Amino acid sequence: MNKAETTNVKVTKESKNSIRVEFDRTPLLDRIRAKYFTMYFVKRVAWYLFRFLLLLGISYIILFPFISKISSSFMSPEDFVDVTVSLIPRHPTLDTYEAIIVENAYLKALLNTFILAVSCAILQTFVCCLIAYGFAKFKFKGNNLLFALVLFTMIVPHSTLKLSLLMEFRNFDILGIFNFLGGGVIDGIQILENTYIKLTNTYWPLWILSATGLAFKNGLYIYMLRQFFKGVPDELEESAYVDGSGVFRTFVQIILPLSIPMLITVFMFAFSWQWTDNFYTDLFYTTSGPTLMTDIVAIPKTLDTSFAGGSMYSTAITNTCGMLIIAPLILIYVFAQKYIIQGIERSGITG
């Protein structure tokens, strides 16, 4: 910068300072008139009001169904036949919550679903992490083809696999090993014919699918983790190899600590989808099984719905069951939302 340009900059700064000093010395009414009674200020106020009203309207559209469901969960049967009651119950009561918790075995379903969701989410997170790391960091023949098949699992409707999955776990046998070991003919007599293991009505089908990377949405988790691992510098692994670390040790001590936000995101996704799943649970629990969250959606016997507003009361009971199902997910999200947002940003699936 030459001397002339330096002088112009100094003059500009001095001019601004002098204008500010002169403005501060003007009377208060003149300053208010000059600052607020201008077209620029009017346009800014109009733009802020437009944005506020737009966001307020969108928030109302999104939140009103939840507000109405929460309000109706505290209403008594008398409130549903009272035309003057809209959102605020006139006779508030906790009978709906009490009946669902006691008669529908909510606490038992909460414990069973928590055990199933946590165990499946841990298995899916670890297995998908291993698979994604292999796709991202190792070059081998058929890499792209195998990854295309992984993405294909995200497209195939699960209903097309329904019958085959049910038959496989109803008569579970790995490559015919159990039947081979158990079957045989001695003196013309068939011994232990058709030896299978029946895994329906247990957690094992969901655990096996999770441990083999074939569970619900595993293709999405592998894709997210692969995108994240591709962004990890190769120099970190190369330096670990130089220091004598093997592949698995490098993965555990170097890669996993860097991937904690992403792993939490995948764990939360797997946990949430397993928490509210009714496709696989209804498929594998054909006759009996543990009480899960999806089983509590029913009208308790002690709640009478045979009156004029019984249909609305039944809908309110069902909505209350749904809110009790998603309440733990909301609490978990409140504490884990920072990690979920970080994981989604680092996965590379956002703009």
Residue pairs with C-beta under 8 A, 6 or more apart in sequence:
1 9
23 31
23 34
24 31
26 34
35 41
67 87
68 87
69 316
69 319
69 320
69 322
69 323
70 323
71 87
71 88
71 89
72 89
72 312
72 315
72 316
72 319
72 320
73 96
73 97
73 316
73 319
73 320
73 323
74 89
74 92
74 93
74 94
74 96
75 85
75 89
75 91
75 92
75 93
75 316
76 89
76 91
76 92
76 93
76 95
77 304
77 307
77 309
77 313
78 90
78 91
79 85
79 89
79 90
79 91
80 309
80 310
80 312
80 313
80 316
81 307
81 308
81 309
82 90
84 90
95 303
96 303
96 316
96 317
96 320
97 320
97 324
99 300
99 302
99 303
100 106
100 296
100 300
100 317
100 320
100 321
100 324
101 107
101 324
102 300
103 300
103 301
103 302
104 295
104 296
104 298
104 300
104 321
105 291
105 295
105 296
106 296
106 324
108 291
109 291
109 292
109 293
109 295
109 296
110 293
110 328
112 290
112 291
112 292
113 275
113 292
113 293
114 328
115 203
116 203
116 206
116 274
116 290
116 292
117 270
117 271
117 274
117 275
118 271
119 203
119 207
119 210
120 206
120 207
120 210
120 215
120 270
120 274
121 267
121 268
121 270
121 271
121 274
122 267
123 207
123 210
123 211
123 215
124 210
124 213
124 215
124 218
124 221
124 266
124 270
125 221
125 263
125 266
125 267
125 270
127 210
127 211
127 212
127 213
127 218
128 213
128 218
128 221
128 222
128 225
128 266
129 225
129 256
129 259
129 263
129 266
130 251
131 150
131 213
131 222
131 225
132 221
132 222
132 223
132 224
132 225
132 226
132 228
132 229
133 225
133 229
133 251
133 255
135 143
135 146
135 147
135 150
135 222
135 226
136 225
136 226
136 227
136 229
136 230
136 232
137 229
137 234
137 237
147 226
150 219
150 222
150 223
151 219
151 223
152 219
153 214
153 218
153 219
154 217
154 219
154 220
154 223
158 216
158 279
159 279
162 283
165 205
165 283
165 284
166 200
166 283
166 284
166 286
169 199
169 200
169 204
169 205
169 208
169 284
170 198
170 199
170 200
170 286
171 194
171 196
171 198
172 178
172 196
172 197
172 198
172 199
173 179
173 195
173 196
173 197
178 195
178 196
178 197
179 194
179 195
179 196
181 195
182 191
182 192
182 195
183 190
183 191
183 192
183 193
183 194
183 195
184 190
184 191
184 192
185 191
199 205
199 208
199 284
200 284
200 285
200 286
200 287
201 284
201 285
201 286
201 287
201 288
201 289
202 284
202 289
203 290
205 280
205 284
206 215
206 274
206 280
206 281
206 284
209 215
209 216
209 280
210 218
210 270
213 222
215 270
216 273
216 274
216 277
216 279
216 280
217 269
217 270
217 273
220 269
221 266
221 269
221 270
223 349
224 262
224 265
224 266
224 343
224 347
224 349
225 259
225 262
225 266
225 347
227 347
227 348
227 349
228 259
228 262
228 343
228 346
228 347
228 348
229 255
229 259
230 348
231 346
231 348
232 255
232 258
236 254
236 255
236 258
237 250
237 254
237 255
240 249
240 250
240 253
240 254
241 250
245 253
245 254
256 263
260 339
261 339
261 342
261 343
261 346
262 342
262 343
262 346
262 347
263 343
264 336
264 339
264 340
264 343
265 339
265 340
265 342
265 343
265 344
265 347
266 343
268 332
268 333
268 336
268 339
268 340
271 332
272 329
275 293
275 325
275 328
275 329
276 293
276 294
276 325
276 326
276 329
277 294
278 294
281 289
281 292
281 294
282 294
285 292
293 325
294 325
296 321
296 324
296 325
297 318
297 321
297 322
297 325
298 321
299 305
299 314
299 317
299 318
300 317
303 313
303 317
304 310
305 311
305 313
305 314
305 317
307 313
333 340
344 350
